[in-house]
Amino acid sequence: MLSRHFHQPLRLAHAYPREAGIALAALIFSAAAMATVVTAPTSMDQRAARMLTPASAAPPIVPDMTIQTVAPDKAVALNNEIPLSAASGPAAQPFAVAGASQASRTAALTCLAQAIYYEAGNESEEGQRGVAQVILNRVRHPAFPASVCGVVYQGSTRPTGCQFTFTCDGSLDRRPDLAGWNRARRVAGDALHGTVAGGVGYATHYHANYVLPTWAHTLAKSDVIGAHLFYRWAGNWGQPAAFVQRYAGREASADALRSQALASHAAYIAAGMPTAGHPVAPAAMTARDAVEQAVASGLPVTQKADGLVNLHFGLKARAAVETAIAKPRPSETKGVTDAGAPAPDEKPLGS
């Protein structure tokens, strides 16, 4: 019986080959369509998640905070010309420091509060929440460290490679005013316990409107709050499905990171090398001159082929750092009152 049923279609196929071919193609197409319907993701996020598996693509390289040489008023005008993305995307999911020890929770709160205070101390509470959101978005993105302090202090020991300028320009030497610090801690605490800055969405970058980063035109501008402009990566890496990194649950010591950042900044200044806070090296000084001067000052440094300079701390290096710290650096106290509070006309930080 079964044999007869199988032979009948074969005889028809031999008799009508063209019609049989069309029927077979239609059958295959229908089966493929049904499989697509059955296995299709239920949302764009799920489709993107399949495309962004670790095995299929590496995260984008995080650009340094390099600024174009543009006057502040010109930078404001050029930044205004960058259009807002048509779709800023949904709000980020609430963040929680789940599974972290009390020491790590304290460190996360301190690092986040530092970033809020030094980057957006003069901004509205909405603007401060936006800065906090960017940092927590980075913690969840595989292109960045998986801890709050790791994100905040990323690149802080490089002369101009820090992701947040306050960690490599000496700002941490400036004593916060009590009211401003308490406000920053409150905003940080809220963010670490689930408060979300909805308009910022999944932005991973921001800058002040009076500077023009080299990467500003390569990202999708998603929001503007006060003096800060917020951006997300264009394409799949800026979509919610890309934010799959799990919080590490462990934080480095905020005090140790602060000390290391300040020591690095002081050491580079002692060596006559440009930093984020002191972008201009002494007249006619080349990179080779700076390295030679650093070695002569007792600072063990090495320069790599790509031009980056590694600084290795030892007893001589620390002695040179202490000497550099003891020297007054007016540029780090400009615009700050004796009480340590920002002057009324001080521009918002975050460049």
C-alpha positions as CSV (number, residue, x, y, z in Angstrom):
1,M,0.0,0.0,0.0
2,L,2.7,2.4,1.0
3,S,4.7,1.5,-2.1
4,R,1.8,2.3,-4.4
5,H,1.4,5.8,-2.7
6,F,5.1,6.6,-3.2
7,H,5.2,5.4,-6.9
8,Q,2.2,7.4,-7.9
9,P,3.8,10.9,-7.4
10,L,7.0,9.6,-9.1
11,R,5.0,8.6,-12.2
12,L,3.3,12.1,-12.2
13,A,6.7,13.7,-11.9
14,H,8.1,11.8,-14.9
15,A,5.0,12.7,-16.9
16,Y,5.0,16.4,-16.0
17,P,8.6,17.4,-15.0
18,R,8.1,21.2,-15.3
19,E,4.9,21.2,-13.1
20,A,6.5,18.9,-10.6
21,G,9.5,21.2,-10.2
22,I,7.3,24.2,-9.6
23,A,5.3,22.3,-7.0
24,L,8.5,21.1,-5.2
25,A,9.9,24.6,-5.1
26,A,6.6,25.9,-3.7
27,L,6.6,23.2,-1.1
28,I,10.1,24.0,0.0
29,F,9.4,27.8,0.2
30,S,6.2,27.1,2.3
31,A,8.2,25.0,4.7
32,A,10.9,27.6,5.1
33,A,8.3,30.3,5.7
34,M,6.5,28.2,8.3
35,A,9.9,27.6,10.0
36,T,10.5,31.3,10.0
37,V,7.2,32.0,11.6
38,V,7.8,29.4,14.3
39,T,11.3,30.4,15.2
40,A,11.1,34.2,14.6
41,P,12.0,36.3,17.6
42,T,9.2,38.1,19.2
43,S,11.0,41.5,19.3
44,M,13.7,43.5,17.6
45,D,15.7,43.1,20.8
46,Q,15.8,39.4,20.5
47,R,16.9,39.6,16.9
48,A,19.7,41.9,17.9
49,A,20.6,39.6,20.8
50,R,21.2,36.8,18.3
51,M,23.4,39.0,16.1
52,L,25.4,40.2,19.1
53,T,26.5,36.9,20.7
54,P,30.1,37.0,21.9
55,A,31.0,34.4,19.4
56,S,29.8,36.5,16.4
57,A,31.3,39.9,17.1
58,A,33.6,41.8,19.4
59,P,32.4,44.9,21.2
60,P,33.5,48.3,19.7
61,I,36.6,50.0,20.8
62,V,35.9,52.7,23.3
63,P,37.3,56.0,22.0
64,D,39.5,58.2,24.2
65,M,38.1,61.5,25.4
66,T,40.1,63.5,22.9
67,I,38.9,67.1,22.2
68,Q,39.2,69.0,19.0
69,T,40.8,72.4,19.2
70,V,37.7,74.6,19.0
71,A,36.7,77.7,20.9
72,P,33.9,77.1,23.4
73,D,31.3,79.2,21.6
74,K,32.2,77.5,18.3
75,A,31.9,74.1,20.0
76,V,28.4,75.0,21.2
77,A,27.4,76.0,17.7
78,L,28.8,72.8,16.1
79,N,27.3,70.6,18.8
80,N,23.9,72.2,18.1
81,E,24.2,71.2,14.5
82,I,24.4,67.5,15.4
83,P,20.8,66.3,15.1
84,L,19.1,64.3,17.8
85,S,18.5,60.7,16.9
86,A,14.9,60.1,15.7
87,A,14.5,57.3,18.1
88,S,16.2,57.7,21.5
89,G,15.1,54.2,22.5
90,P,13.5,52.9,25.6
91,A,14.6,53.7,29.2
92,A,17.3,51.5,30.6
93,Q,16.4,48.7,33.1
94,P,16.8,49.5,36.8
95,F,20.2,48.7,38.2
96,A,21.0,46.9,41.4
97,V,24.2,46.1,43.2
98,A,22.9,42.6,43.9
99,G,25.3,40.1,45.5
100,A,27.9,42.7,46.4
101,S,29.5,42.9,49.8
102,Q,29.0,46.0,52.0
103,A,32.5,47.1,51.1
104,S,31.8,46.9,47.4
105,R,28.5,48.7,47.8
106,T,30.3,51.5,49.6
107,A,32.9,51.7,47.0
108,A,30.4,51.7,44.2
109,L,28.5,54.5,45.9
110,T,31.7,56.6,46.4
111,C,32.9,56.2,42.8
112,L,29.5,57.0,41.3
113,A,29.1,60.0,43.6
114,Q,32.6,61.3,42.7
115,A,31.7,61.1,39.0
116,I,28.4,62.9,39.6
117,Y,30.0,65.6,41.7
118,Y,33.1,66.4,39.6
119,E,31.4,65.8,36.2
120,A,28.0,67.5,36.9
121,G,28.3,69.3,40.2
122,N,26.6,72.4,38.8
123,E,24.0,70.6,36.8
124,S,20.3,70.0,37.7
125,E,19.4,66.8,39.5
126,E,18.1,65.6,36.2
127,G,21.5,66.2,34.6
128,Q,23.2,64.4,37.5
129,R,21.0,61.4,37.1
130,G,21.9,61.4,33.4
131,V,25.6,61.1,34.2
132,A,24.9,58.3,36.7
133,Q,22.8,56.5,34.0
134,V,25.6,56.6,31.5
135,I,28.0,55.0,34.0
136,L,25.6,52.2,34.9
137,N,24.8,51.6,31.2
138,R,28.6,51.1,30.7
139,V,28.7,48.6,33.5
140,R,26.2,46.5,31.6
141,H,27.9,46.9,28.2
142,P,30.6,44.3,27.2
143,A,32.9,47.1,25.8
144,F,33.5,48.4,29.4
145,P,34.5,47.1,32.8
146,A,31.9,45.2,34.7
147,S,32.1,47.3,37.9
148,V,31.1,50.9,38.8
149,C,34.6,51.9,40.0
150,G,36.1,50.1,37.0
151,V,34.0,52.2,34.6
152,V,34.6,55.5,36.5
153,Y,38.4,55.1,36.8
154,Q,39.0,53.5,33.4
155,G,42.2,55.0,31.9
156,S,42.8,57.2,34.9
157,T,46.5,56.4,35.1
158,R,47.1,57.4,31.5
159,P,48.0,61.1,30.9
160,T,45.1,61.8,28.5
161,G,43.4,58.5,28.1
162,C,40.8,58.6,31.0
163,Q,37.2,58.2,30.1
164,F,36.0,60.7,32.7
165,T,38.3,63.8,32.8
166,F,38.1,64.4,36.5
167,T,40.1,61.2,37.1
168,C,43.2,62.3,35.3
169,D,43.3,66.2,35.5
170,G,43.9,66.6,39.2
171,S,40.3,67.5,40.0
172,L,40.2,64.9,42.8
173,D,42.6,67.1,44.8
174,R,39.7,69.7,45.0
175,R,37.8,69.2,48.2
176,P,34.1,68.9,47.6
177,D,31.7,71.2,49.4
178,L,29.5,69.3,51.9
179,A,26.1,70.2,50.4
180,G,27.2,69.3,46.8
181,W,28.7,66.1,47.9
182,N,25.7,65.0,49.9
183,R,23.5,65.7,46.9
184,A,25.8,63.7,44.6
185,R,25.7,60.8,47.1
186,R,21.9,60.8,47.2
187,V,21.6,60.8,43.4
188,A,24.2,58.0,43.3
189,G,22.4,56.0,45.9
190,D,19.1,56.3,44.1
191,A,20.7,55.2,40.8
192,L,22.2,52.1,42.5
193,H,18.8,51.2,43.9
194,G,16.9,51.3,40.7
195,T,16.1,54.9,39.8
196,V,16.4,55.4,36.0
197,A,17.0,58.5,33.9
198,G,14.5,57.6,31.3
199,G,15.4,60.2,28.6
200,V,19.0,59.1,28.5
201,G,18.0,55.6,27.5
202,Y,21.0,53.4,26.8
203,A,23.5,56.2,26.2
204,T,27.1,55.3,26.9
205,H,28.8,58.6,26.2
206,Y,28.3,62.3,27.0
207,H,30.2,65.5,27.0
208,A,29.8,69.2,27.9
209,N,28.4,71.4,25.1
210,Y,31.4,73.7,25.1
211,V,33.8,71.0,24.0
212,L,33.8,69.0,20.7
213,P,35.1,65.4,21.1
214,T,36.5,63.8,18.0
215,W,33.9,61.1,18.2
216,A,30.8,63.3,18.5
217,H,29.7,62.8,14.9
218,T,30.2,59.1,14.9
219,L,27.6,58.3,17.6
220,A,23.8,58.8,17.8
221,K,23.0,61.9,19.9
222,S,20.1,60.8,22.1
223,D,19.4,63.5,24.6
224,V,20.4,67.0,25.9
225,I,20.2,67.9,29.6
226,G,21.6,71.2,30.7
227,A,25.1,71.6,29.4
228,H,25.5,67.9,28.7
229,L,24.9,66.0,25.4
230,F,24.3,62.3,25.6
231,Y,25.1,59.7,22.9
232,R,24.7,56.0,22.2
233,W,26.5,53.8,19.7
234,A,24.9,53.7,16.3
235,G,23.7,50.3,15.1
236,N,23.2,47.1,17.2
237,W,25.8,47.9,19.8
238,G,23.7,50.8,21.0
239,Q,20.5,48.8,21.2
240,P,19.1,47.3,24.5
241,A,20.0,43.8,23.5
242,A,23.7,44.7,23.6
243,F,23.7,45.4,27.3
244,V,24.1,41.8,28.4
245,Q,27.2,42.1,30.7
246,R,26.5,41.1,34.3
247,Y,27.6,43.3,37.1
248,A,30.8,41.8,38.6
249,G,29.6,42.2,42.2
250,R,33.1,43.3,43.3
251,E,34.6,46.8,43.5
252,A,38.1,48.0,43.9
253,S,38.9,50.4,46.8
254,A,37.6,53.9,45.8
255,D,40.3,55.5,48.0
256,A,43.1,53.4,46.4
257,L,41.9,54.3,42.9
258,R,41.7,58.0,43.8
259,S,45.2,57.9,45.2
260,Q,46.6,56.1,42.2
261,A,44.9,58.6,39.8
262,L,46.3,61.6,41.7
263,A,49.7,60.1,41.9
264,S,49.8,59.4,38.2
265,H,48.7,62.9,37.4
266,A,51.3,64.4,39.7
267,A,54.0,62.1,38.2
268,Y,53.2,63.2,34.6
269,I,53.3,66.8,35.6
270,A,56.6,66.3,37.4
271,A,57.9,64.7,34.1
272,G,56.7,67.7,32.1
273,M,54.3,65.6,30.2
274,P,50.9,66.9,28.9
275,T,47.8,65.6,30.7
276,A,44.0,66.2,30.5
277,G,44.4,69.0,33.0
278,H,47.6,70.4,31.5
279,P,47.3,69.7,27.8
280,V,50.3,71.8,26.7
281,A,53.8,70.5,27.3
282,P,56.7,72.9,27.8
283,A,57.7,74.7,24.7
284,A,59.5,72.6,22.1
285,M,59.3,69.5,24.3
286,T,58.9,66.3,22.3
287,A,57.5,63.0,23.6
288,R,61.1,61.7,23.6
289,D,62.2,64.7,25.7
290,A,59.4,64.1,28.1
291,V,60.4,60.5,28.6
292,E,64.0,61.4,29.1
293,Q,63.1,64.0,31.6
294,A,60.9,61.6,33.4
295,V,63.8,59.1,33.7
296,A,66.1,61.8,34.9
297,S,63.5,62.7,37.6
298,G,63.6,59.2,38.9
299,L,60.4,58.1,37.2
300,P,60.6,54.6,35.6
301,V,58.8,55.0,32.3
302,T,58.7,53.1,29.1
303,Q,57.3,54.3,25.8
304,K,55.5,51.8,23.6
305,A,55.5,51.7,19.8
306,D,52.0,53.3,19.6
307,G,53.3,56.3,21.5
308,L,51.6,55.6,24.8
309,V,53.8,55.9,27.9
310,N,53.6,53.5,30.8
311,L,54.6,54.8,34.2
312,H,55.9,52.3,36.8
313,F,55.8,53.4,40.4
314,G,58.7,52.6,42.7
315,L,60.4,54.4,45.7
316,K,62.0,57.0,43.5
317,A,58.8,57.5,41.5
318,R,56.8,58.0,44.7
319,A,59.3,60.5,46.1
320,A,59.1,62.5,42.9
321,V,55.3,62.3,43.1
322,E,55.3,63.6,46.7
323,T,57.5,66.5,45.6
324,A,55.2,67.3,42.7
325,I,52.1,67.2,45.0
326,A,53.8,69.6,47.4
327,K,54.2,72.2,44.7
328,P,51.2,74.5,44.4
329,R,49.2,74.0,41.2
330,P,47.0,77.0,40.7
331,S,45.1,75.5,37.8
332,E,43.6,72.9,40.1
333,T,42.2,75.5,42.6
334,K,41.1,78.1,40.1
335,G,37.4,78.9,40.6
336,V,37.2,77.2,44.0
337,T,36.4,79.1,47.2
338,D,38.5,78.7,50.3
339,A,35.8,76.4,51.7
340,G,36.2,74.1,48.7
341,A,32.9,75.0,47.1
342,P,32.7,75.7,43.4
343,A,32.5,79.4,42.6
344,P,29.2,80.6,41.3
345,D,30.5,81.3,37.8
346,E,32.3,77.9,37.4
347,K,31.4,76.1,34.3
348,P,30.0,72.6,34.6
349,L,32.6,69.9,34.3
350,G,32.4,66.8,32.2
351,S,34.7,67.6,29.3
